[in-house]
């Protein structure tokens, strides 16, 4: 099975009226106004899968700071998954930044899992500074908040996907300012939870050459979304050299990028057919549950 593990889904009415929602959601506004931003509905994703030769996509909405909006997009994902006849696997987005310390977010995860969604994400680590600091994201250093979310993920055996940005290089809308040390501490504190770090984990995978990181990160996967914007094909060679072919997931970041934008780099990197089988689906089937109820 060929799986795209990182696809964004937006309810049509939000896509058509995004400026209205952007007025109250600063991070959504920042991304929506970016030059590369696009919106996709469920049928757009299924059409992409057919065109690109993929069997399935992991889809999720935007993690708004407004918990009500998160619930709304989750309902759209739930409905889209049911109608897709096995083409879409859904993740739930939540707003952890609430006075309940994550309890409401945990309840929403439970509701969505009961409705057929298979994971949580993509969630955005709280920026270390700036105007978004108090408005958006999951605070990786707030254990009361995070453990309410990771606790239900562990209990139900579902993965958590986190946005991760590289700490150096060019700036762009959505580049995370969360420190890699924050990710390390969060992962170490949540042993047994399957965690998917988007965008190569901001480069943190390189530290799996350290014995203690390799052990702490045994349940961590890295998706390759946004690679064409960030790295050349040597990033794949590095992952192979480090013995991490069993931990990387193909993710396109569609509709920002189609899967075909990644294929030339993958062909150049020296992956064997076995490596490609893991990248395009084998690892995904270990990271998440793709059964259809």
C-alpha positions in Angstrom: 0.0 0.0 0.0 1.4 3.4 -1.0 0.6 6.0 1.6 1.0 9.8 1.8 1.3 10.5 5.5 1.0 14.3 5.5 -2.0 15.9 3.7 -3.9 18.9 4.8 -7.7 19.0 4.6 -9.8 22.1 4.8 -13.6 22.3 5.0 -14.8 24.1 1.8 -16.5 26.9 3.7 -13.4 27.8 5.6 -11.3 27.7 2.4 -13.8 30.0 0.7 -13.9 32.5 3.6 -10.4 32.1 5.0 -9.9 35.8 5.6 -12.9 35.8 8.1 -11.3 33.0 10.1 -7.8 34.6 9.8 -9.0 37.7 11.6 -9.3 35.7 14.9 -6.5 33.2 14.2 -3.1 34.8 13.9 -1.2 31.7 13.0 -3.8 30.6 10.4 -3.6 34.1 9.0 0.2 33.9 8.8 0.1 30.6 6.8 -2.9 31.4 4.7 -1.3 34.6 3.4 1.9 32.8 2.5 2.8 32.6 -1.2 2.8 28.7 -1.3 -0.4 28.2 0.7 -3.3 26.3 -0.9 -6.5 24.6 0.3 -7.8 21.2 -0.5 -11.1 19.4 0.1 -11.7 15.7 0.4 -12.4 15.2 -3.3 -9.2 17.2 -4.2 -7.2 14.7 -2.1 -8.8 11.6 -3.6 -8.1 13.0 -7.1 -4.5 13.7 -6.2 -4.1 10.1 -5.0 -5.4 8.8 -8.3 -3.2 11.1 -10.3 -0.1 10.4 -8.3 -0.6 6.6 -7.9 -1.1 6.5 -4.2 -3.5 4.3 -2.4 -4.1 6.3 0.8 -3.5 9.6 2.5 -3.4 10.6 6.2 -5.4 13.7 6.4 -6.0 16.4 9.1 -7.4 19.8 9.5 -5.7 22.9 10.8 -5.1 23.1 14.6 -6.9 26.3 15.4 -6.6 27.9 18.8 -10.4 27.9 19.0 -11.4 24.5 20.2 -14.8 24.9 18.5 -13.2 25.3 15.1 -11.0 22.3 15.8 -14.1 20.3 16.5 -15.7 21.6 13.3 -12.7 20.6 11.1 -12.5 17.2 12.9 -16.1 16.6 12.0 -15.3 17.3 8.3 -12.4 14.9 8.5 -14.6 12.2 10.1 -17.2 12.6 7.4 -14.6 12.7 4.6 -13.0 9.5 5.9 -16.3 7.7 6.0 -17.1 8.7 2.4 -13.7 7.9 1.0 -14.1 4.1 1.0 -10.7 3.5 2.5 -8.7 6.2 0.6 -8.4 8.6 3.6 -7.2 8.0 7.1 -7.9 10.8 9.5 -6.1 12.4 12.4 -7.7 14.8 14.9 -6.5 18.3 15.6 -7.0 19.9 19.1 -6.4 23.2 20.9 -4.4 22.4 24.0 -4.1 26.1 25.0 -7.1 26.1 27.4 -7.7 26.7 31.0 -8.5 23.0 31.4 -4.8 22.1 31.0 -5.4 19.8 28.1 -8.4 17.9 29.4 -10.8 19.3 26.8 -8.3 18.4 24.1 -8.1 14.8 25.5 -11.8 14.5 25.4 -11.9 15.6 21.8 -9.2 13.1 20.9 -11.3 10.3 22.5 -14.4 11.5 20.6 -12.6 11.5 17.3 -11.0 8.2 17.9 -14.4 6.7 18.7 -15.6 8.1 15.4 -12.8 6.4 13.5 -9.9 8.8 13.4 -6.5 7.1 13.9 -4.2 9.7 15.4 -3.6 13.3 16.5 -1.9 16.1 14.6 -0.4 18.0 13.1 0.0 20.0 16.3 2.3 23.0 16.5 4.8 23.4 19.4 4.4 26.7 21.1 6.8 29.3 19.7 9.6 30.3 22.1 8.9 34.0 21.5 6.9 36.4 19.4 3.3 37.5 19.0 2.0 34.0 18.8 3.6 32.9 22.1 0.4 33.2 24.1 -2.1 32.4 21.3 -1.3 29.2 19.5 0.3 25.9 19.9 1.1 23.0 22.3 3.5 24.0 25.1 5.9 21.1 25.2 7.2 22.2 28.6 3.8 22.2 30.2 3.5 18.7 31.5 0.0 19.1 32.8 -1.2 20.2 29.4 0.8 17.7 27.3 0.3 14.6 29.4 -3.4 14.9 29.2 -3.0 14.6 25.4 -0.1 12.0 25.3 -1.9 10.0 28.0 -4.9 9.3 25.8 -2.6 8.7 22.8 -0.7 6.1 24.8 -3.9 4.5 26.3 -5.4 4.2 22.8 -2.2 3.3 21.0 -2.5 6.2 18.5 0.3 8.4 17.1 0.8 12.1 17.7 2.2 14.2 14.9 4.1 17.4 15.8 5.3 20.2 13.5 9.0 20.6 13.7 11.2 23.3 12.2 14.9 23.4 11.6 16.6 25.9 13.9 18.8 27.5 11.2 18.4 28.6 7.6 15.9 30.8 5.8 12.7 32.0 7.3 9.2 31.2 6.0 5.6 31.3 7.3 5.2 28.5 9.8 8.9 27.9 10.6 8.9 26.7 14.1 11.0 28.4 16.7 10.6 25.6 19.3 14.1 24.4 20.4 15.2 20.9 19.5 16.0 20.4 23.2 12.3 20.9 23.9 11.4 18.1 21.5 14.0 15.9 23.1 12.6 16.5 26.6 9.1 16.0 25.5 9.9 12.7 23.7 11.9 11.4 26.7 9.0 12.3 29.1 6.5 10.4 26.9 8.1 7.0 26.4 5.8 4.6 24.7 3.9 7.2 22.7 4.3 6.9 18.9 5.4 10.4 17.8 5.7 11.5 14.2 7.9 14.6 13.8 7.0 16.4 10.6 9.6 17.9 8.2 12.4 15.6 9.2 12.0 16.7 12.8 13.8 19.9 12.1 17.0 17.8 11.7 16.9 16.2 15.1 17.1 12.8 13.5 20.8 13.3 13.1 21.2 13.0 16.8 20.1 9.4 16.8 23.9 8.8 16.4 23.9 9.4 20.2 23.1 6.3 22.2 20.8 8.0 24.6 18.8 9.8 21.8 18.5 6.6 19.8 17.0 4.8 22.9 14.7 7.7 23.8 13.5 8.1 20.2 12.7 4.4 19.6 9.0 5.2 19.0 9.7 8.3 16.9 9.1 8.6 13.1 10.1 11.4 10.8 8.0 12.4 7.8 9.7 14.0 4.8 7.1 16.7 4.1 8.4 20.0 2.6 11.8 18.4 1.6 11.9 20.3 -1.7 11.7 23.6 0.1 14.4 22.7 2.6 16.9 20.0 1.6 18.5 18.3 -1.4 18.6 14.5 -1.9 21.5 14.1 0.5 19.0 14.3 3.4 17.8 10.8 2.3 21.4 9.6 2.0 22.0 10.8 5.6 19.0 8.9 6.9 20.1 5.8 5.1 23.7 6.1 6.4 22.3 6.4 10.0 20.2 3.3 9.6 16.9 5.2 9.8 15.2 3.8 6.7 12.8 2.1 9.0 11.7 5.4 10.6 10.9 7.8 7.7 7.5 8.3 6.3 6.5 9.7 2.9 4.5 12.9 3.4 3.9 15.4 0.6 2.4 18.4 2.5 -0.3 18.4 -0.2 -1.9 20.7 -1.4 1.3 22.8 -0.9 3.3 20.2 -2.8 2.3 17.1 -4.8 4.0 13.7 -4.2 5.7 13.9 -7.6 7.9 16.8 -6.4 9.8 14.3 -4.2 10.4 11.5 -6.6 13.5 12.7 -8.4 15.4 13.2 -5.2 14.4 9.8 -3.9 15.5 8.2 -7.1 18.9 9.9 -6.9 19.6 9.0 -3.2 20.5 5.4 -3.6 17.5 3.8 -1.9 17.0 0.1 -2.5 13.6 -1.2 -3.5 13.3 -2.5 0.1 14.1 1.0 1.4 11.4 2.5 -0.9 8.8 0.0 0.3 9.4 1.2 3.8 9.3 4.9 2.9 6.1 4.6 0.8 4.0 2.5 3.2 5.8 -0.1 5.3 6.8 2.4 8.0 3.4 4.1 7.9 1.6 0.8 8.6 3.7 0.4 11.8 3.2 4.0 12.8 -0.6 4.1 12.5 -3.6 1.8 12.2 -5.0 1.7 8.7 -7.7 -0.8 9.3 -11.2 0.1 8.2 -14.1 -0.4 10.6 
